[in-house]
Amino acid sequence: MQLSDLYGKIPGQLYTKLNIQHLRPAQEKSIDAGLLEGKNLLVCTPTASGKTLIAELSMLSAIYGGRGKAIYVVPLKALASEKFSEFRKKYPDIKVALSIGDSDSADSYLETFDLIVTVSEKLDSLIRHRSPWIRHISSCIFDEIHLLNDPTRGPTLEVVITLLRQVLKKTQFIGLSATIGNPKELAEWLDAALVEDDWRPIELKKGVYHDSKIEFID
C-alpha cells in the first residue's frame, strides 16, 4: 500500500507530515482491520516493523479530526520521555504533554493538551483522581502491552485498561507488542482485531557463538 492510498482518508495535516512512500505490512494490515474506522486493534509484530506509526495514525487522526485527545501509555518513565520528545518534534503544531511525576495529583493542566504520554501507574492515579479531561480521550495506545503478564506492572496495567474501557465506550484502544504468548486470548479480552505479521526491516538470523565464531543455524 502506498501513502497516496490514504489521501482523503486521514486528515490533511497528518498526511503532509508522513515522510514515507510505502506502508509496511503491519501498517497495511492494521488499516485493513479497521484502524482508520476506530476499531480496537492488538498489533503483534517484530521490533521496527512500524507499530509506532500505527499508533500515530490513530492518535493524530483523532486529534486533527477534532474527535478528542490521545493518550500513549508505556511501561517505563525513560521510554515515556523518549516518546514525548519524538512526538513533540514530529508534530510541533499539537500540544504534547509528559505526565510521569507526582502520582497523587489530578494534573488538571492536562486539559489543555492534545496528546499525553504517560506510564500506567500515573494513569491509574489520574483515573482515581477523576481527572475530568479523561472523558475526552478518543485514542488510547498501550505500548508493550505484553507486560500485562508482568507480576509487578501487570496488575496496574490490567486495572487501567479495564477502567478506561468501562468509562470510554467510543474510544479506540490499540495494544502494541513484539512478544505476546497468547495474542488471540488477549485480543478477545480487548474486543480487538488481531494484527499479526513477521516482516522486519533486517532479517533475523539465529546462531551459536563459540570459540570466537558464530555458527548460524540455517
C-alpha positions as CSV (number, residue, x, y, z in Angstrom):
1,M,0.0,0.0,0.0
2,Q,1.3,3.5,-0.9
3,L,0.9,6.6,1.2
4,S,-1.1,8.1,-1.6
5,D,-3.8,5.5,-1.0
6,L,-4.5,7.3,2.3
7,Y,-5.2,10.6,0.7
8,G,-8.6,11.8,1.8
9,K,-8.8,9.0,4.4
10,I,-6.7,10.8,7.1
11,P,-6.6,14.5,8.0
12,G,-4.6,16.6,5.6
13,Q,-2.3,17.9,8.5
14,L,-1.3,14.3,9.2
15,Y,-0.9,13.3,5.6
16,T,1.6,16.1,4.8
17,K,3.7,15.1,7.8
18,L,4.2,11.4,6.9
19,N,7.6,11.4,5.2
20,I,7.1,7.9,3.6
21,Q,6.0,6.5,0.3
22,H,5.0,3.0,1.1
23,L,3.4,1.4,4.2
24,R,4.9,-1.6,5.9
25,P,3.0,-4.8,6.0
26,A,1.8,-4.4,9.6
27,Q,0.6,-0.9,8.9
28,E,-1.4,-2.1,5.8
29,K,-2.9,-5.0,7.7
30,S,-3.9,-2.6,10.5
31,I,-5.7,-0.3,8.1
32,D,-7.4,-3.3,6.5
33,A,-8.5,-4.4,10.0
34,G,-10.3,-1.0,10.7
35,L,-7.6,1.3,12.1
36,L,-9.0,4.3,10.4
37,E,-12.5,3.4,11.3
38,G,-11.8,3.4,15.0
39,K,-11.7,-0.3,15.6
40,N,-9.8,-1.7,18.5
41,L,-6.6,-3.5,17.5
42,L,-4.0,-5.7,19.0
43,V,-0.8,-5.4,16.9
44,C,1.7,-8.2,17.4
45,T,4.7,-7.7,15.1
46,P,8.5,-7.6,15.4
47,T,10.6,-4.7,16.6
48,A,11.0,-2.0,14.0
49,S,8.1,-3.2,11.9
50,G,6.2,0.1,12.1
51,K,4.0,-0.2,15.2
52,T,4.6,3.4,16.3
53,L,3.2,4.8,13.0
54,I,0.1,2.6,13.5
55,A,-0.4,4.4,16.9
56,E,0.2,7.8,15.2
57,L,-2.4,7.2,12.6
58,S,-4.9,6.5,15.3
59,M,-3.9,9.4,17.7
60,L,-3.4,12.1,15.1
61,S,-6.5,11.2,13.2
62,A,-8.4,11.7,16.4
63,I,-6.7,15.0,17.3
64,Y,-6.6,16.6,13.8
65,G,-10.1,15.3,13.2
66,G,-11.4,17.1,16.2
67,R,-12.7,13.9,17.9
68,G,-10.7,14.3,21.1
69,K,-7.4,13.7,22.9
70,A,-5.0,10.9,22.6
71,I,-3.0,9.1,25.3
72,Y,0.1,7.0,24.8
73,V,0.9,4.6,27.7
74,V,4.3,3.0,28.1
75,P,5.8,0.9,31.0
76,L,8.8,3.0,31.8
77,K,9.4,6.7,32.5
78,A,12.5,6.7,30.4
79,L,10.6,5.4,27.4
80,A,7.8,7.9,28.1
81,S,10.4,10.7,27.9
82,E,11.7,9.3,24.7
83,K,8.3,9.1,23.1
84,F,7.4,12.6,24.4
85,S,10.4,14.1,22.6
86,E,9.8,12.1,19.5
87,F,6.1,13.2,19.2
88,R,6.8,16.8,20.1
89,K,9.5,17.1,17.4
90,K,7.4,15.4,14.7
91,Y,4.2,17.2,15.4
92,P,5.1,20.7,16.6
93,D,1.6,22.0,15.8
94,I,-0.1,20.0,18.5
95,K,0.3,20.2,22.3
96,V,2.1,17.2,23.7
97,A,2.4,16.6,27.4
98,L,4.6,14.3,29.5
99,S,2.9,13.1,32.7
100,I,5.1,10.8,34.8
101,G,5.5,12.8,38.1
102,D,3.5,13.1,41.3
103,S,1.3,10.0,41.5
104,D,-1.1,11.8,43.9
105,S,-2.3,14.5,41.6
106,A,-5.2,15.0,39.1
107,D,-2.9,17.1,36.8
108,S,-5.8,19.3,35.7
109,Y,-3.4,21.3,33.5
110,L,-3.5,18.3,31.0
111,E,-7.0,19.5,30.0
112,T,-5.2,21.9,27.5
113,F,-3.1,19.3,25.8
114,D,-3.9,17.1,22.8
115,L,-1.5,14.2,23.2
116,I,-0.5,12.9,26.6
117,V,2.4,10.5,27.1
118,T,2.4,8.7,30.5
119,V,3.0,5.4,32.3
120,S,0.4,3.0,33.6
121,E,1.0,3.8,37.3
122,K,0.5,7.6,36.7
123,L,-2.6,6.9,34.5
124,D,-4.1,4.8,37.3
125,S,-3.7,7.8,39.7
126,L,-5.2,10.2,37.2
127,I,-8.3,7.9,36.8
128,R,-8.7,7.5,40.6
129,H,-8.5,11.3,41.0
130,R,-11.3,11.6,38.4
131,S,-9.4,13.9,36.1
132,P,-12.1,15.5,34.0
133,W,-10.2,15.5,30.8
134,I,-10.0,11.7,30.6
135,R,-13.6,11.6,29.2
136,H,-12.2,13.5,26.2
137,I,-9.8,10.7,25.2
138,S,-10.6,9.4,21.7
139,S,-7.5,7.3,21.1
140,C,-5.7,5.2,23.7
141,I,-2.5,3.4,22.9
142,F,-0.8,0.8,25.2
143,D,2.7,0.1,24.1
144,E,4.4,-3.1,25.4
145,I,1.0,-4.5,26.3
146,H,2.5,-7.9,26.9
147,L,3.6,-6.6,30.3
148,L,0.1,-7.5,31.5
149,N,1.8,-10.7,32.3
150,D,4.5,-9.0,34.5
151,P,3.9,-9.7,38.2
152,T,4.9,-6.1,39.2
153,R,3.4,-3.9,36.5
154,G,0.8,-6.2,35.1
155,P,-2.0,-5.8,37.7
156,T,-1.9,-2.0,37.4
157,L,-2.0,-2.1,33.6
158,E,-4.9,-4.5,33.7
159,V,-6.9,-2.3,36.1
160,V,-6.2,0.8,34.0
161,I,-7.4,-0.8,30.7
162,T,-10.4,-2.3,32.4
163,L,-11.5,1.1,34.0
164,L,-10.9,3.0,30.8
165,R,-12.9,0.6,28.7
166,Q,-15.8,0.9,31.1
167,V,-15.8,4.7,31.0
168,L,-14.7,5.4,27.4
169,K,-17.2,3.5,25.3
170,K,-16.4,5.2,22.0
171,T,-12.6,5.3,22.4
172,Q,-10.3,3.4,20.1
173,F,-7.9,1.1,22.1
174,I,-4.8,-0.2,20.5
175,G,-2.3,-2.6,22.1
176,L,1.3,-2.9,20.7
177,S,3.8,-5.6,21.3
178,A,6.5,-7.7,19.7
179,T,6.2,-10.6,22.2
180,I,2.8,-11.9,23.2
181,G,2.4,-15.6,24.0
182,N,-1.4,-15.6,23.8
183,P,-2.4,-13.0,21.3
184,K,-5.8,-14.5,20.4
185,E,-6.9,-14.6,24.0
186,L,-5.7,-11.0,24.7
187,A,-7.3,-9.7,21.5
188,E,-10.6,-11.3,22.6
189,W,-10.3,-9.6,26.1
190,L,-9.7,-6.3,24.4
191,D,-12.5,-6.8,22.0
192,A,-9.9,-6.1,19.3
193,A,-9.0,-7.3,15.9
194,L,-5.7,-9.2,15.9
195,V,-3.0,-8.0,13.6
196,E,0.0,-10.3,13.2
197,D,2.9,-10.2,10.8
198,D,6.5,-11.4,10.8
199,W,8.1,-8.9,8.5
200,R,11.1,-7.0,9.8
201,P,13.4,-4.5,8.1
202,I,16.5,-6.6,8.8
203,E,16.4,-10.4,8.6
204,L,16.7,-12.1,12.0
205,K,19.2,-15.0,12.0
206,K,19.8,-17.4,14.8
207,G,23.2,-18.8,15.6
208,V,25.5,-20.1,18.3
209,Y,28.7,-18.1,19.3
210,H,31.5,-20.4,20.3
211,D,35.3,-20.1,20.3
212,S,35.2,-16.6,18.7
213,K,33.0,-17.9,15.8
214,I,29.2,-17.7,15.1
215,E,27.7,-20.8,13.5
216,F,24.3,-19.9,12.1
217,I,21.6,-22.5,12.5
218,D,20.5,-22.2,8.8
